[in-house]
Amino acid sequence: MPRPLRKIAQGLTHHAYSRCHGKRNLLLGKYGKKYFTEAVRECQEKYDFELVAAEIVANHIHLVIKTNLEKQTISRIMQYIKARIAEKYNRAMGTTGSFWNERFGSSIIEEADNPEEYLLWLLWYIGYNPVRKGLSRNPRENDIGFINCYLDKNHVAPVKITLHEYFYKLGNTFEECVKKFLFYEEAYLKRLAVYF
């Protein structure tokens, strides 16, 4: 049975994610961060899109990308990032072969029942991913730390983050937006506590 076609609608926000081959921790440590940030930066220089969130975990990556109309598709962007990471890793390690487990997964935020709430909750889910895996104690301390861009307007992440329009709908000032955004963290933590 053929694989279903990927939804590549332009001008929408995509949550894309991909795992390392065999779920191995190929991205663990400073070199994983280096390969990831370099690949994303190179892609940002080459293609026209908005990076809303990016996080690296030991064996997978999460990206929230808003594509632009009549520009590169989510497939082209993810293909480029994944290929660069694999290329950098294989060159550094002197290896060849598969780096990624499968084609990347993705969903379109705007197709959720409540897109605004879903995105704001998703940002905390992605931010807390390394915390759940025991790689950091707080999403504000993660390697990429994209969540800090949503909490401090002067924060500069290792990759260029564009705050999503849904974040700006939370208030009239940046400070108001942050205050309401933190409610989503509280809600996420309450939900997380149910599982632990």
N, C-alpha and C positions, 0 to 999 in steps of 0.2 A: 504494500500500500504506500503510495507516495506521501512525502511529508506535506503538511498543509503549508500554503503560501504564507510568508511572513507579512504582517501588516506594516507597510512602510509609509503610511500617510504623512505628508509633509506639513510643516507648520504646527506640529503637535509635540507633546512632551512624552518621551519614551523612558521607561525604566528598563534598562538593559543590564544583564548580568551574565557572567560566564565563569565556569570552574576549570581549574587546572586538570590535566590528564590524570586519571586514577585518583582524583581528589587529593593529590599530593600537595604538600605545603611548599610549592615552588616559589611563592611570592613572599615567604617569611623573611623578615630581617631587612636591613638597610638596602640591600641590592634589589629586593622586590619593589620597594618604594621608589628606588632610583629608576628602574626600568619602566614602572608604571607612569611616574610623573613625566619622564622624558617622552614616552610614547604619546601621552595625552597632550603635552605641550606641542610636540611636532604636528599632531593632528589639528590642534587649534590654529597653528600657523598655516596649515595647508587648506583646511576646509572651513566653511562658514556655518557655525552652529553655536548654540548657547549651552554651556555646561552648567547645569543647575546643582548637581551634587556628584561627588566622586569619592569612593572609598575602596580601600584595598584590605582584604583579609588574607590570611595565610594561603588559602587555596582557591580564592575566587575574588572577583571584582564586581562592584556595583557602580553604574553610571546613570544619572538622570540627565537626559539630553533633549533639548528642544530643537528640532530641525527647523530650517527656514524654507519657506516656499521656493520652489524651483532651484534649490541647492542640493547638496549631497543628502542621500537617504541615510536612515539609521543603519542600514546594512553596510553601506560604504564606510561610514564613520567607524563602526565597530570592527569591521574587517581590517581597517588600517591600524587601529589601536592594538588589536590582538596580534596582528602580524608583527608589528614593531616590538611588542613585549617578547614574543617568542624568539624573534631574531636576536634581540639583545641578550636574552638569557642563553640561547644556544651558542652564540659567539663567545660569551664570557665563560661558559662551562665547557666549551669544546665538544658539544653534543649536537646531535641532529634528531629529528623525529618530532612527534606530536608534543605540543606543550599544553594545548587546550583539550578538554574532555569531549566537547560536542559543540555544535553551533550555539551561539548565544541565545539566551531566552530574553523575551521582552514583552512589555505590556504598555498600552497607551493610557496615560493618566486621564485624559479627557473622556475616555470611554467608561470610567468608573461611575458608579451610582451617584457619588458626590465627589467630583474631581478635586475640588479645593481641599476638603477635609482629608481625602485620601493622600494627596501629595504632601500636606503638612505632617500627617502621621508617618508617611513613608520616609520623609527626611530623617525623622528620629529613629525609625527602624534601621535605616542604613547607618546612621551615626552610631547606634548602639551595637551594631553587628560585631565589631572587634571587641567590645566589652563582653558580649555574650560568649565569645570564643576565648576569653582570658588574655587577650593581647593588649588591652589597656584597661584603665579603671574608670575612664570617663570619656565620652565622645569628644570633649573639648581637648583631649590629649592624644587623639588618634594621629597616625602618621600623616594623613592628608588633612584632617581637621576642617573639612569643608563647613561643618556645622557652625564654626566660629564666625564665618562670614555672615551668617544669619543672626548672630548675637552681638557683633561688634562691627560697625560700618567701616572701621579703619583696618580690620584684619585682612592680611594678605595671605592666601593659601598658596601652597607650592604649584598649584595649577589655577588658571583663571576661572573663577566661579561667577556666574551671573545669577543674581537672586531672581526667583520666579515671580511672575506677576501675582500669583495667588498669595505670596507672602506679603506683598505690598497692599493687598486688599484688607489686611488685618487691622489697619489703622491709618491715621492721617500723618503720623510721623514715624520715623524709624523706631523710636523708643516704644511707641504704642504697638507697633508690629511685633517687636521682640517680646513685650509683655504677654501678648496673646499667644505668640508662638511657643512660649514656655509652658502654657497650659497643655499643649500637645505633648510636650515631654512628660508632664505629670501624668497625663492619660496613658501614655505609652508605658511608663514605669508601673502604673497600677495594673495594666494588662499583663506586663511581663511578670509581675509578682505572683500572678495566678498560676503561672507555669513552674515557678520555683519554690 
